[in-house]
Amino acid sequence: MAQVLEFKLPDLGEGLTEAEIVRWLVQVGDVVAVDQPVVEVETAKAMVEVPCPYGGVVTARYGDEGTELPVGAPLLTVAVGAPASGAPLADGTPAAEGDAEGSGNVLVGYGTQAAPARRRRVRPPETGAGAVRPAPGGPHPGTGAARAASAPGTLVAAGAPGTANGTAPGTANGAGRGTDGPVPVISPLVRRLARENGLDLRDLAGSGPEGLILRADVERALRSAAAPAGVPGAAAQDTPLPEGRTAAAPGVTRVPLKGVRGAVADKLSRSRREIPDATCWVDGDATELMRARTAMNAAGGPKISLIALLARICTAALARYPELNSTVDTEAREIVRLDAVHLGFAAQTERGLVVPVVKDAHARGAESLGAEFARLTESARTGTLTPAELTGGTFTLNNYGVFGVDGSTPIVNHPEAAMLGVGRIIPKPWVHEGELAVRQVVQLSLTFDHRVCDGGTAGGFLRYVADCVEQPAVLLRTL
């Protein structure tokens, strides 16, 4: 007998709790192999292709493209273990040469072991406010493609008793739901909101596809229930809004703070709340640095980028002022100084601002730094950065000069202790060797956590960086 395995959205690591479906890579009825990518999702940190740990036939998908799902929510179900080679499954789906063996491809949060051989009985559909129905396009509970409300690896017998021609109890020809049928809700957040407010989801008409109850439907019902009786216009809005949206006045556009934008907002707000930051800045003559870069590139070999040279200067400065390569443990009330420099750099992409991290930057030369910057920048542009490449930074370099601005007061990238900002390099009048001349001038800004050091340390760091920019030969002491 064919068995149906449910695959849930795995924990993608780094504290991520939700992801948005960007693109389905398989359709219902497709045959999938173990570890085959089945969906592309976008988290607050990166775009990730999620592989399925089971092989078989896809019998249901949960969520359309653009839907945001919490970790642990069902992604799809796969029918495995066909009754006979090439024979159709109990629900009429063609059999696949799949198996339920464990996955060899690991994503944090779901295992790679084989599914348990013991099958569990299908429980009758729930009818309370917390009952769950698969997403539109998915099977009803009790059918051969039903999913069990349990962890990945739960086995459900295809063609389970209690069904008639694939129709769930309380329905007619699979359409609509009866009083005793399942409630069309897939979001745990929606169920919790209804439960906490004593709202019976069976009384609601969902505004989503095929009557799916969305968060907006629950909020609208709660507003309507709280409105004074007999007051015109006190009921909910006539036009259903997408889940997570609220009504806006004419001429006003509301943009949800989610995904990358939401992650940036949370991190910057936390930085402002927790870090007592201060900023100092200095103008520097970058003429000699630009000449040195031109000479390096003329000598042959891989081209050295300007940001690679600035990164090499930063690592040298942090070796002299290690206070700025640290973090603050607020619970222990300790400053934690870090030996390794994992250098983040701000990169503006179509998805928003991201900060890829060059690991062990202190152990790299300018050529190695340049190659890693180029690789991470390309990954940021294509949206293929992994969560590991976006976390773990200890110091950030922000070259906002590419936007044509001279200076800024950077916000520290929490939980780091400092960020160096670099403005554009432009010709300006400058006193050079006692005479007025036109030189290539740059403004350098350092924002630092005042808990880890005082102005003397921050000023010393910034002055050393400026000295290396003005006289690159200063770096020879550290090579």
C-alpha positions in Angstrom: 0.0 0.0 0.0 1.3 3.5 -0.9 2.3 5.7 2.0 2.2 9.5 2.2 5.0 11.4 3.9 4.6 15.0 4.9 7.6 17.3 4.5 7.6 20.5 6.6 9.5 23.7 6.2 12.8 23.0 7.9 14.6 25.3 10.3 17.0 27.1 8.0 19.3 28.1 10.8 20.5 31.4 12.3 17.3 31.9 14.3 15.0 32.2 11.2 11.4 31.5 12.0 9.7 31.9 8.7 10.3 32.0 4.9 8.4 33.1 1.9 7.8 30.8 -1.0 9.4 32.4 -4.1 9.1 29.6 -6.7 7.9 26.1 -6.7 10.3 23.7 -8.5 7.9 20.8 -8.7 4.2 20.3 -9.5 1.6 18.0 -8.0 2.1 14.6 -9.7 5.8 15.1 -10.4 8.2 12.4 -9.4 11.0 13.6 -7.1 14.2 12.0 -5.9 15.7 12.0 -2.5 17.5 15.4 -1.9 15.9 17.0 -5.0 15.2 20.7 -4.6 11.4 21.2 -4.5 10.9 24.9 -3.6 12.9 28.1 -3.5 12.2 30.2 -0.4 13.3 33.6 0.7 14.2 34.2 4.3 15.2 37.4 6.0 18.8 36.6 5.1 19.0 34.7 1.8 17.2 32.8 -1.0 17.5 29.1 -0.4 16.5 26.0 -2.5 15.0 23.5 -0.1 15.6 19.8 -0.9 13.1 17.1 -0.1 14.4 14.2 2.0 11.9 11.7 0.5 11.6 10.2 -3.0 8.2 9.5 -4.6 5.3 11.3 -6.2 4.3 14.8 -5.1 0.6 14.6 -4.0 0.1 18.0 -2.5 1.7 21.4 -2.1 0.9 23.9 0.6 1.0 27.6 -0.1 1.2 29.6 -3.3 4.2 31.6 -4.5 4.4 34.7 -2.3 3.0 32.9 0.7 4.9 33.3 4.0 5.1 30.1 6.1 6.5 29.6 9.6 9.1 27.0 10.3 7.4 23.6 10.8 4.5 24.4 8.5 3.7 21.7 5.8 5.4 22.3 2.4 4.3 19.2 0.5 3.4 15.6 0.8 5.1 12.7 -1.1 3.6 9.3 -1.9 6.3 6.7 -1.5 6.4 2.9 -1.5 4.1 2.1 -4.4 2.2 -1.2 -4.2 3.8 -2.5 -7.3 6.3 -1.2 -9.9 4.4 1.0 -12.3 1.0 0.4 -10.6 -1.1 3.4 -9.8 -1.4 4.6 -6.2 -4.6 4.2 -4.2 -5.6 7.8 -5.0 -5.1 7.3 -8.7 -1.7 9.0 -8.9 0.9 7.2 -11.0 3.4 5.3 -8.9 7.0 6.4 -8.7 10.2 4.5 -8.2 10.7 6.5 -4.9 11.7 5.4 -1.5 11.5 6.8 2.0 15.2 6.4 2.7 17.0 9.1 4.6 18.4 12.2 3.0 22.0 12.7 2.7 21.6 16.5 2.3 21.3 18.3 5.6 19.4 21.4 6.4 19.4 22.5 10.0 16.2 21.4 11.7 15.1 18.2 9.9 16.7 14.8 10.0 18.2 12.6 7.4 17.1 9.2 8.9 14.7 6.9 7.1 11.1 7.3 7.9 9.7 4.9 10.6 8.3 1.7 9.2 5.3 1.7 11.6 2.2 3.5 10.2 0.0 5.6 12.4 -3.8 5.6 12.2 -5.4 8.6 10.6 -7.3 10.6 13.2 -10.7 11.9 12.2 -10.8 15.5 11.1 -10.8 18.1 13.9 -13.8 20.4 14.1 -12.7 23.0 16.6 -11.4 26.4 16.1 -7.9 25.1 15.8 -8.6 22.4 13.2 -6.4 22.5 10.1 -7.2 21.9 6.4 -4.5 21.6 3.7 -3.9 24.6 1.5 -5.8 25.1 -1.7 -5.0 22.5 -4.2 -4.0 20.0 -1.5 -6.0 16.9 -0.5 -8.6 16.8 2.2 -7.8 15.0 5.5 -8.8 11.3 5.2 -7.9 10.9 1.5 -5.0 8.9 0.1 -2.9 12.1 0.0 -3.9 13.4 3.4 -1.3 14.7 5.8 -1.0 13.8 9.4 -0.7 16.6 12.0 2.7 15.3 13.2 6.4 15.6 12.6 8.0 14.9 9.2 8.2 11.2 8.6 4.6 10.4 9.8 3.2 7.7 7.6 -0.5 7.8 6.4 -2.1 4.9 4.6 -3.4 5.9 1.2 -7.1 5.3 0.8 -7.7 5.4 4.5 -11.2 4.5 5.8 -13.7 7.2 6.2 -13.5 8.5 2.7 -15.8 8.2 -0.3 -14.2 8.7 -3.8 -11.6 10.9 -2.2 -14.1 13.2 -0.6 -13.7 14.2 3.1 -16.6 13.6 5.5 -19.0 16.5 5.6 -18.3 17.6 2.0 -20.1 17.2 -1.2 -18.0 16.2 -4.2 -15.0 17.6 -2.4 -16.3 21.2 -2.5 -17.3 23.3 0.5 -17.3 22.1 4.1 -20.0 20.9 6.4 -20.6 21.8 10.1 -18.4 18.8 11.1 -15.8 19.2 8.4 -12.3 20.6 8.8 -11.7 24.4 9.0 -9.7 25.8 6.0 -6.8 27.3 7.9 -3.1 26.6 7.3 -1.4 29.3 9.4 -0.7 28.5 13.0 -0.7 32.3 13.7 -4.3 32.6 12.5 -5.4 29.7 14.6 -3.6 31.1 17.7 -5.1 34.6 17.1 -8.6 33.1 16.9 -8.0 30.9 20.0 -6.7 33.7 22.1 -9.7 35.8 21.3 -12.3 33.1 21.7 -13.3 33.2 18.0 -14.8 30.1 16.3 -13.2 29.8 12.9 -16.2 27.7 11.7 -18.2 30.9 11.7 -15.9 32.7 9.3 -15.9 32.9 5.5 -12.3 33.0 4.3 -11.2 35.5 1.7 -8.3 33.4 0.5 -8.3 31.0 -2.4 -11.0 28.4 -2.1 -12.2 30.0 1.1 -8.9 29.8 3.0 -9.2 31.8 6.2 -6.5 34.4 6.4 -5.3 36.5 9.3 -7.1 39.5 7.8 -10.4 37.6 8.1 -9.8 37.0 11.8 -8.8 40.6 12.5 -11.8 41.8 10.5 -14.2 39.6 12.5 -12.6 40.8 15.8 -13.1 44.4 14.8 -16.6 43.8 13.8 -17.4 42.0 17.1 -15.8 44.9 19.1 -17.7 47.6 17.1 -20.7 49.3 18.9 -24.0 47.8 17.8 -26.0 49.9 15.3 -23.1 52.2 14.3 -23.0 52.5 10.5 -19.7 51.6 9.0 -18.5 49.9 12.2 -18.2 46.5 10.4 -15.0 45.4 8.7 -13.8 46.6 5.4 -15.8 45.4 2.4 -12.7 44.6 0.3 -10.7 41.7 1.7 -7.0 42.5 2.2 -4.1 40.1 1.8 -2.9 38.4 4.9 -0.7 40.8 7.0 -2.0 44.0 5.3 -4.1 46.7 6.9 -6.4 49.2 5.3 -4.8 52.5 4.1 -6.3 55.9 3.6 -6.6 57.1 0.0 -3.3 58.2 -1.4 -1.4 56.1 1.2 0.6 52.9 0.5 1.4 50.5 3.2 4.5 48.3 2.7 4.9 45.3 5.1 8.1 45.2 7.0 9.1 41.6 6.2 11.8 39.7 4.6 15.1 41.6 4.2 13.5 44.9 4.9 12.0 43.6 8.1 15.3 42.1 9.2 17.2 45.3 8.5 14.6 47.3 10.5 14.8 44.9 13.5 18.5 44.9 13.6 19.0 48.7 13.2 16.3 49.4 15.8 18.0 47.0 18.2 21.3 48.7 17.6 19.8 52.1 18.4 18.1 50.8 21.5 21.1 48.9 23.0 24.3 50.5 21.7 25.4 54.0 23.0 27.2 54.9 19.8 29.4 57.8 18.9 30.8 59.0 15.6 34.1 60.6 14.6 35.4 61.4 11.2 38.4 62.8 9.3 39.2 63.8 5.7 42.2 62.1 4.1 44.3 62.5 1.0 43.8 59.3 -0.9 46.0 60.3 -3.9 48.8 58.0 -3.0 46.5 55.1 -2.2 45.0 55.4 -5.7 48.4 55.6 -7.3 49.5 52.5 -5.3 46.4 50.6 -6.6 47.2 51.6 -10.2 50.7 50.3 -9.8 49.6 47.0 -8.3 47.2 46.4 -11.2 49.8 47.4 -13.8 52.1 44.7 -12.5 49.8 42.0 -13.7 47.8 39.3 -11.9 44.3 39.7 -10.5 43.0 43.2 -10.2 43.0 44.7 -6.7 39.8 46.5 -5.9 39.7 49.7 -3.7 37.6 48.0 -1.1 40.1 45.2 -0.8 42.8 47.7 0.0 40.5 49.5 2.5 39.7 46.1 4.1 43.5 45.3 4.4 43.9 48.7 6.2 41.0 47.9 8.5 42.5 44.5 9.6 45.8 46.2 10.3 44.1 48.9 12.3 42.1 46.3 14.3 45.3 44.5 15.1 46.6 47.7 16.8 43.2 48.5 18.4 41.5 45.2 19.2 39.0 46.9 21.4 36.9 47.6 18.3 36.8 44.0 17.2 34.6 43.0 20.1 31.1 42.6 21.3 29.3 43.3 24.6 27.7 40.5 26.7 25.0 42.5 28.4 23.9 39.6 30.7 27.4 39.0 32.0 28.3 42.7 31.8 31.5 41.8 29.9 33.3 43.0 26.8 34.2 40.0 24.7 37.3 40.7 22.5 37.6 38.5 19.5 40.8 37.2 18.0 39.5 36.6 14.4 38.3 39.4 12.2 35.3 38.5 10.2 34.8 41.5 8.1 31.3 42.4 6.9 30.7 44.9 4.1 27.5 46.6 3.2 26.1 45.6 -0.3 22.9 47.2 -1.8 20.9 44.7 -3.8 17.5 44.5 -5.4 16.3 42.7 -2.3 17.6 45.5 -0.1 20.7 46.0 2.1 22.7 42.9 2.9 26.0 42.5 4.8 28.1 39.6 3.5 30.9 38.5 5.7 34.5 37.8 4.7 35.6 35.1 7.2 39.1 35.4 8.7 39.9 38.6 6.9 42.9 39.2 9.2 44.6 36.2 7.6 44.1 37.4 4.0 46.2 39.6 1.7 44.7 42.2 -0.6 44.5 39.8 -3.5 42.6 37.2 -1.5 40.3 39.8 0.0 39.5 41.1 -3.5 38.6 37.7 -4.7 36.3 37.0 -1.8 34.7 40.4 -2.1 34.0 39.7 -5.8 32.5 36.3 -5.0 30.3 37.5 -2.2 29.1 40.5 -4.2 28.1 38.3 -7.1 26.2 36.0 -4.7 24.5 39.0 -3.2 23.5 40.3 -6.7 22.0 36.9 -7.6 20.4 36.4 -4.2 22.3 33.1 -3.5 24.1 34.1 -0.3 23.7 31.5 2.4 22.8 32.4 6.0 26.3 31.4 7.0 27.7 34.0 4.6 25.5 36.7 6.1 26.3 36.2 9.8 29.2 36.1 12.2 30.7 39.5 11.4 32.9 41.2 14.0 33.5 44.6 12.2 31.8 46.2 9.2 33.2 48.3 6.3 30.6 50.5 4.6 31.6 52.1 1.3 28.7 54.5 0.7 30.9 56.5 -1.6 29.5 54.4 -4.5 26.2 56.3 -4.0 27.9 59.6 -4.6 27.9 60.9 -1.0 30.8 62.3 1.0 29.9 61.3 4.5 27.5 59.6 6.9 27.0 58.5 10.5 26.8 54.7 10.2 24.6 52.7 12.6 26.6 49.9 14.2 25.8 46.5 12.9 24.5 44.8 16.1 26.1 43.0 18.0 29.4 44.4 16.6 31.2 47.3 18.2 32.2 49.5 15.3 31.7 50.3 11.6 34.0 52.3 9.3 32.2 54.4 6.6 34.0 55.5 3.4 32.7 58.4 1.3 33.4 59.1 -2.4 37.0 59.9 -3.5 36.9 63.2 -5.5 39.3 65.9 -6.5 39.4 68.7 -3.9 41.8 71.6 -3.0 44.3 70.3 -0.4 47.4 71.6 1.1 50.2 69.2 0.1 53.8 69.7 1.1 53.1 73.3 2.0 51.4 74.2 -1.3 47.7 74.3 -2.4 47.1 71.4 -4.8 44.2 69.4 -6.2 44.2 66.0 -4.5 41.9 63.0 -4.3 40.2 63.5 -1.0 38.0 61.0 1.0 36.0 61.4 4.2 36.3 58.5 6.7 33.7 58.0 9.4 33.9 55.7 12.4 30.8 54.9 14.5 31.7 52.9 17.6 30.1 51.4 20.8 31.2 53.8 23.6 30.9 50.9 26.0 34.0 49.1 24.6 36.3 52.1 24.4 36.6 55.8 24.7 37.3 58.5 22.2 41.1 58.1 22.4 41.0 54.6 21.1 38.4 55.4 18.4 40.4 58.4 17.3 43.6 56.4 17.3 42.0 53.7 15.1 40.6 56.3 12.7 43.9 58.2 12.5 45.8 55.1 11.7 43.4 54.2 8.9 43.7 57.8 7.5 47.5 57.6 7.7 47.5 54.3 5.7 45.2 55.9 3.1 47.5 58.9 2.8 50.7 56.9 2.9 50.2 53.3 2.0 53.8 52.5 2.9 52.7 52.7 6.6 51.2 49.2 6.0 54.6 47.7 5.3 55.1 47.6 9.1 52.4 45.0 9.4 53.2 42.9 6.3 
